[in-house]
Amino acid sequence: MDPFSFLYWRFHAFFRDPERHPPAGRVVVAPADGRVLYLSEVAPHTMPVVVKQGTEIPVADAPLVGPSDLPGVLIGIYMFPWSVHVNRAPIAGKVTHVNARPARPENRSMARALMHLIWHLPITDEVRASVAENARNTIVIEGDLSVAMVQIADRYVRQVDCYVNPGNVVECGQRVGMIRMGSQCDVFLRRIPGLQVLCRPGDRTRAGETVLARY
């Protein structure tokens, strides 16, 4: 990416926020634009483990979601640099938990971000280790089923915005946050009776519209 293209993306295209129209019915919609990275099965009574750039990040900053005696599924969505970066609620319900984790200071250098984006510097072991210290935010929503949504920022990102607080009631597809220069958003849900996961790795997603599962 040349410097002029980067500046256009960073200060114009990055902040676009089109309207979205969630489908009707008992559905779980994508929280982010992008591509499904993986579907990870989670055993009962077990915390989900997010995988980002080959680094495993246990989601230990949120309570166990839904009936813990049921298995679960974790759906990882990669956000492309040109994706809309506003995130949306996967289901309708009440926000019961929000936990923001800031990035460590050296992960927030815009100069280092420019170096990696423009000159494509290699990803070192130190960079891989720092992924677990990226800024992230976990939102739990309780509705007809329970979901945990994890916003995960990219390396050298300043912040993850969250628009909701515990106690807020949200509609399916409602804006709940934004990752500034973000790159991944995961959804965890329990396999309650009748749940059908409809997405597969490689599927493209649109936040608030693409159906990930029905129940």
LINHUBEL-V375997 format. One record per residue. N is the residue number from 1. RES is the residue in one letter. PHI is phi in whole degrees, -180 to 180 (none if undefined). Layout:
# LINHUBEL-V375997
n:N res:RES phi:PHI
n:N res:RES phi:PHI
This chain:
# LINHUBEL-V375997
n:1 res:M phi:none
n:2 res:D phi:-79
n:3 res:P phi:-58
n:4 res:F phi:-69
n:5 res:S phi:-64
n:6 res:F phi:-62
n:7 res:L phi:-65
n:8 res:Y phi:-62
n:9 res:W phi:-65
n:10 res:R phi:-68
n:11 res:F phi:-112
n:12 res:H phi:-132
n:13 res:A phi:-62
n:14 res:F phi:-61
n:15 res:F phi:-94
n:16 res:R phi:-65
n:17 res:D phi:-148
n:18 res:P phi:-71
n:19 res:E phi:-71
n:20 res:R phi:-129
n:21 res:H phi:-126
n:22 res:P phi:-63
n:23 res:P phi:-72
n:24 res:A phi:-80
n:25 res:G phi:103
n:26 res:R phi:-88
n:27 res:V phi:-130
n:28 res:V phi:-112
n:29 res:V phi:-102
n:30 res:A phi:-65
n:31 res:P phi:-83
n:32 res:A phi:-148
n:33 res:D phi:-73
n:34 res:G phi:149
n:35 res:R phi:-140
n:36 res:V phi:-68
n:37 res:L phi:-82
n:38 res:Y phi:-160
n:39 res:L phi:-118
n:40 res:S phi:-116
n:41 res:E phi:-77
n:42 res:V phi:-122
n:43 res:A phi:-70
n:44 res:P phi:-56
n:45 res:H phi:59
n:46 res:T phi:-128
n:47 res:M phi:-73
n:48 res:P phi:-68
n:49 res:V phi:-122
n:50 res:V phi:-73
n:51 res:V phi:-117
n:52 res:K phi:-131
n:53 res:Q phi:52
n:54 res:G phi:79
n:55 res:T phi:-101
n:56 res:E phi:-86
n:57 res:I phi:-127
n:58 res:P phi:-61
n:59 res:V phi:-86
n:60 res:A phi:-90
n:61 res:D phi:-98
n:62 res:A phi:-141
n:63 res:P phi:-70
n:64 res:L phi:-59
n:65 res:V phi:-99
n:66 res:G phi:72
n:67 res:P phi:-65
n:68 res:S phi:-69
n:69 res:D phi:-82
n:70 res:L phi:-100
n:71 res:P phi:-68
n:72 res:G phi:-134
n:73 res:V phi:-137
n:74 res:L phi:-111
n:75 res:I phi:-112
n:76 res:G phi:-99
n:77 res:I phi:-121
n:78 res:Y phi:-86
n:79 res:M phi:-98
n:80 res:F phi:-70
n:81 res:P phi:-56
n:82 res:W phi:-92
n:83 res:S phi:-68
n:84 res:V phi:-65
n:85 res:H phi:-100
n:86 res:V phi:-79
n:87 res:N phi:-102
n:88 res:R phi:-129
n:89 res:A phi:-67
n:90 res:P phi:-69
n:91 res:I phi:-141
n:92 res:A phi:-86
n:93 res:G phi:162
n:94 res:K phi:-106
n:95 res:V phi:-74
n:96 res:T phi:-108
n:97 res:H phi:-157
n:98 res:V phi:-136
n:99 res:N phi:-137
n:100 res:A phi:-97
n:101 res:R phi:-123
n:102 res:P phi:-72
n:103 res:A phi:-75
n:104 res:R phi:-68
n:105 res:P phi:-53
n:106 res:E phi:-71
n:107 res:N phi:-83
n:108 res:R phi:-114
n:109 res:S phi:-83
n:110 res:M phi:-66
n:111 res:A phi:-62
n:112 res:R phi:-68
n:113 res:A phi:-62
n:114 res:L phi:-61
n:115 res:M phi:-61
n:116 res:H phi:-76
n:117 res:L phi:-74
n:118 res:I phi:-90
n:119 res:W phi:-103
n:120 res:H phi:54
n:121 res:L phi:-67
n:122 res:P phi:-67
n:123 res:I phi:-89
n:124 res:T phi:-90
n:125 res:D phi:-62
n:126 res:E phi:-64
n:127 res:V phi:-66
n:128 res:R phi:-60
n:129 res:A phi:-64
n:130 res:S phi:-75
n:131 res:V phi:-57
n:132 res:A phi:-66
n:133 res:E phi:-104
n:134 res:N phi:-65
n:135 res:A phi:-64
n:136 res:R phi:-154
n:137 res:N phi:-144
n:138 res:T phi:-114
n:139 res:I phi:-123
n:140 res:V phi:-108
n:141 res:I phi:-122
n:142 res:E phi:-108
n:143 res:G phi:-138
n:144 res:D phi:-64
n:145 res:L phi:-140
n:146 res:S phi:-112
n:147 res:V phi:-135
n:148 res:A phi:-115
n:149 res:M phi:-117
n:150 res:V phi:-117
n:151 res:Q phi:-89
n:152 res:I phi:-123
n:153 res:A phi:-78
n:154 res:D phi:-82
n:155 res:R phi:-60
n:156 res:Y phi:60
n:157 res:V phi:-111
n:158 res:R phi:-79
n:159 res:Q phi:-167
n:160 res:V phi:-115
n:161 res:D phi:-88
n:162 res:C phi:-126
n:163 res:Y phi:-98
n:164 res:V phi:-125
n:165 res:N phi:-133
n:166 res:P phi:-54
n:167 res:G phi:101
n:168 res:N phi:-68
n:169 res:V phi:-104
n:170 res:V phi:-121
n:171 res:E phi:-94
n:172 res:C phi:-60
n:173 res:G phi:86
n:174 res:Q phi:-70
n:175 res:R phi:-64
n:176 res:V phi:-126
n:177 res:G phi:172
n:178 res:M phi:-155
n:179 res:I phi:-104
n:180 res:R phi:-81
n:181 res:M phi:64
n:182 res:G phi:-83
n:183 res:S phi:-141
n:184 res:Q phi:-155
n:185 res:C phi:-144
n:186 res:D phi:-110
n:187 res:V phi:-127
n:188 res:F phi:-116
n:189 res:L phi:-147
n:190 res:R phi:-82
n:191 res:R phi:-85
n:192 res:I phi:-69
n:193 res:P phi:-55
n:194 res:G phi:90
n:195 res:L phi:-70
n:196 res:Q phi:-123
n:197 res:V phi:-84
n:198 res:L phi:-105
n:199 res:C phi:-93
n:200 res:R phi:-139
n:201 res:P phi:-54
n:202 res:G phi:100
n:203 res:D phi:-66
n:204 res:R phi:-86
n:205 res:T phi:-129
n:206 res:R phi:-123
n:207 res:A phi:-58
n:208 res:G phi:82
n:209 res:E phi:-128
n:210 res:T phi:-71
n:211 res:V phi:-84
n:212 res:L phi:-89
n:213 res:A phi:-157
n:214 res:R phi:-123
n:215 res:Y phi:-148
